[in-house]
Amino acid sequence: MAYSDFKTLDDVKQHLGIRVTSGVSLFQKIPSAMPSDRLQELLAEQVPLALNINTEKARSELIIAPLLLELRQQLKGRISLFSGIDFNVDGSQGLNGFCDFLLSHSPDQIFPTTPVVCLVEAKNENIKQGYGQCIAEMVAAQMFNERQGHSVPKILGVVTTGSNWKFLQYRDQVARIDFDEYFINQSDRILGILIQAFGAIASTP
C-alpha cells in the first residue's frame, strides 16, 4: 500500500484510525498576500494554455509550480520545495511512495527536514478523489516531524487541479476539510493561506 492507494476517506479512517470532519470555513480570516507582477503575468498567459492542454502535467508545470515558486520567493527562500519526492515514512501503514509536492519549514533543498505542506494533484480533475491521498501524506508528515523531534502542531494539505484549490488541516489525529474552495484567480487568497502555514518564518522580516 502507498499514499496513492488511499482512494477514499473511509480508507484513511480505517487504516490510519483518524477522524475526518468538514463543513467549517478554516481560513476565512487569514490575510491575503499580494502576488507579484511576475506571477500575475505568468498566470494570465499560462492558465488558459494549461486549461486548453488539459493534462495533469500541463497544470502542474504551468499553474501549480509557478505559484509555489512565488510562495518560496515571498518567504525569501527560507522554505524548501520538493516535487515528485519519494517520502517513505512507515510502509507498514502504507505511508510511503511519491508526493506530488512537499513544502518544508527549512531552506535545505537536499532532503525534506520539517514537512509542513503536502500538495496532491487531483486526478481526472476530481478534487474529492484526492482527499484520501492528501490526508495520508499529512499523517506521514506529522509522524516524520515527531520522529525528528520537530514540533509542528498543524500540517496543511492541498488538493488542486491547478485551477481549483481545496485546503485541509491535520492536527491531533483529526483531518479537517475546509468548507471553502478557492480558484486560481484568487491567487492572493491561496498564497495567504500557504504563507500562514509557515508561521514564524512568515512574520520574520
Beta strands, then each sheet from edge to edge (+ up, - down):
strand 1: 19-24
strand 2: 80-86
strand 3: 98-104
strand 4: 115-121
strand 5: 155-160
strand 6: 164-171
strand 7: 174-183
sheet 1: 1+ 7+ 6- 5+ 4+ 3- 2+
end
